[in-house]
């Protein structure tokens, strides 16, 4: 029979034997995260990488924890929270618009443009009743160009 070395958990023939201390904890302790903070920061548009850095862990650790907690991939959960944040912006814009105050209007406009794809509306009025054709306008433009030379 071969002699076992300290820390060897085989039976000497290469087969593994059960841990002699079943209550022993293997590996690092599980990291616990502030789930409400994660949800809030994702609603605000923070990335998973930035959150992981803030918690002092690798982003895979955070992503795995979220998957274990929610049953969703981090990408799906992050998208869901960001949409919830977008919905909150819409609601706040509406509330302020209904109050008629100027409270934080420029910030709300900026957020709407950045996150919700809102934009200023620019209108052009074109008179379709005009008898001038595009070709006539081009001819006038050409004549202007020859007058200046």
C-alpha positions as CSV (number, residue, x, y, z in Angstrom):
1,X,0.0,0.0,0.0
2,X,1.3,3.4,-0.9
3,X,1.7,6.0,1.8
4,X,-0.7,9.0,1.7
5,X,0.8,12.4,1.9
6,X,-0.7,15.2,4.0
7,X,-3.6,16.8,2.1
8,X,-4.0,13.9,-0.3
9,X,-7.6,12.9,-0.7
10,X,-7.1,9.8,-2.7
11,X,-7.1,6.2,-1.6
12,X,-3.6,5.6,-2.9
13,X,-4.8,4.1,-6.1
14,X,-6.0,7.3,-7.6
15,X,-9.6,7.0,-6.6
16,X,-11.0,10.0,-4.7
17,X,-12.3,9.5,-1.2
18,X,-15.0,11.7,0.4
19,X,-13.9,14.8,2.2
20,X,-12.8,13.9,5.7
21,X,-14.4,17.1,7.0
22,X,-17.9,17.4,5.4
23,X,-18.4,20.8,7.1
24,X,-15.3,22.3,5.6
25,X,-15.9,25.2,3.3
26,X,-14.1,25.1,0.0
27,X,-13.2,28.2,-1.9
28,X,-14.0,31.8,-1.1
29,X,-17.1,32.8,0.8
30,X,-20.0,33.8,-1.5
31,X,-20.2,37.5,-2.2
32,X,-23.5,39.1,-1.2
33,X,-24.6,42.1,-3.2
34,X,-27.1,44.9,-2.5
35,X,-29.8,43.9,-5.0
36,X,-31.8,47.1,-4.7
37,X,-28.6,49.1,-5.5
38,X,-27.9,46.9,-8.5
39,X,-31.5,47.4,-9.8
40,X,-31.4,51.2,-9.2
41,X,-28.0,51.6,-10.9
42,X,-29.1,49.6,-13.9
43,X,-32.2,51.7,-14.2
44,X,-30.0,54.8,-14.2
45,X,-28.0,53.2,-17.1
46,X,-24.9,52.0,-15.4
47,X,-23.1,49.1,-17.0
48,X,-22.4,45.7,-15.4
49,X,-18.7,46.3,-15.6
50,X,-19.0,49.6,-13.7
51,X,-21.2,47.9,-11.0
52,X,-18.7,45.0,-10.6
53,X,-15.9,47.5,-10.2
54,X,-17.9,49.4,-7.6
55,X,-18.5,46.1,-5.6
56,X,-14.8,45.1,-6.1
57,X,-15.5,41.9,-8.0
58,X,-15.0,40.5,-11.5
59,X,-18.0,41.2,-13.7
60,X,-18.6,37.4,-14.2
61,X,-19.1,37.1,-10.5
62,X,-21.8,39.8,-10.5
63,X,-23.4,38.4,-13.7
64,X,-23.5,34.9,-12.1
65,X,-25.0,36.2,-8.9
66,X,-27.7,38.1,-10.8
67,X,-28.5,35.0,-12.8
68,X,-28.8,32.9,-9.6
69,X,-30.9,35.6,-7.9
70,X,-33.3,36.4,-10.8
71,X,-33.2,33.4,-13.1
72,X,-32.4,35.7,-15.9
73,X,-29.1,36.4,-17.8
74,X,-27.4,39.6,-16.7
75,X,-28.0,41.0,-20.2
76,X,-31.8,40.4,-20.0
77,X,-32.1,41.7,-16.5
78,X,-30.0,44.8,-17.3
79,X,-32.2,45.5,-20.3
80,X,-35.4,45.1,-18.2
81,X,-34.1,47.5,-15.6
82,X,-33.0,50.1,-18.2
83,X,-36.4,50.0,-19.7
84,X,-37.9,50.5,-16.3
85,X,-35.7,53.6,-15.9
86,X,-36.8,54.9,-19.4
87,X,-40.4,54.4,-18.3
88,X,-39.7,56.5,-15.2
89,X,-38.3,59.3,-17.3
90,X,-41.4,59.3,-19.4
91,X,-43.6,59.4,-16.3
92,X,-41.6,62.3,-14.7
93,X,-41.7,64.3,-18.0
94,X,-45.4,63.9,-18.0
95,X,-45.8,64.9,-14.4
96,X,-43.7,68.0,-14.8
97,X,-45.4,68.9,-18.0
98,X,-48.8,68.7,-16.3
99,X,-47.6,71.0,-13.4
100,X,-46.5,73.7,-15.9
101,X,-43.3,74.5,-13.9
102,X,-39.8,74.9,-15.2
103,X,-38.3,72.4,-12.7
104,X,-35.4,70.6,-14.3
105,X,-36.9,71.0,-17.7
106,X,-33.6,71.1,-19.6
107,X,-32.3,68.0,-17.8
108,X,-35.5,66.1,-18.7
109,X,-35.2,67.2,-22.3
110,X,-31.6,66.1,-22.4
111,X,-32.5,62.7,-20.8
112,X,-35.4,62.2,-23.3
113,X,-33.1,62.9,-26.2
114,X,-30.2,60.7,-24.9
115,X,-32.1,57.7,-23.6
116,X,-35.5,57.8,-25.3
117,X,-34.5,58.9,-28.8
118,X,-36.7,62.0,-28.6
119,X,-35.7,64.9,-30.8
120,X,-36.8,68.4,-31.7
121,X,-39.4,68.6,-34.4
122,X,-38.3,70.6,-37.5
123,X,-41.0,71.4,-40.0
124,X,-40.6,72.7,-43.5
125,X,-43.5,74.2,-45.4
126,X,-43.4,73.5,-49.1
127,X,-45.9,75.2,-51.5
128,X,-47.0,72.5,-53.9
129,X,-49.3,75.0,-55.8
130,X,-46.3,76.7,-57.4
131,X,-46.1,76.6,-61.1
132,X,-42.2,76.6,-61.1
133,X,-40.6,73.3,-61.9
134,X,-37.4,72.0,-60.5
135,X,-35.8,72.3,-63.9
136,X,-36.7,76.1,-64.0
137,X,-35.1,76.5,-60.6
138,X,-32.0,74.7,-61.8
139,X,-31.8,76.9,-64.9
140,X,-32.1,80.0,-62.8
141,X,-29.3,78.7,-60.5
142,X,-27.1,78.0,-63.5
143,X,-27.6,81.6,-64.8
144,X,-26.7,83.0,-61.4
145,X,-23.5,81.1,-61.6
146,X,-22.6,82.5,-65.0
147,X,-23.5,86.1,-64.0
148,X,-20.8,86.1,-61.3
149,X,-18.0,84.9,-63.5
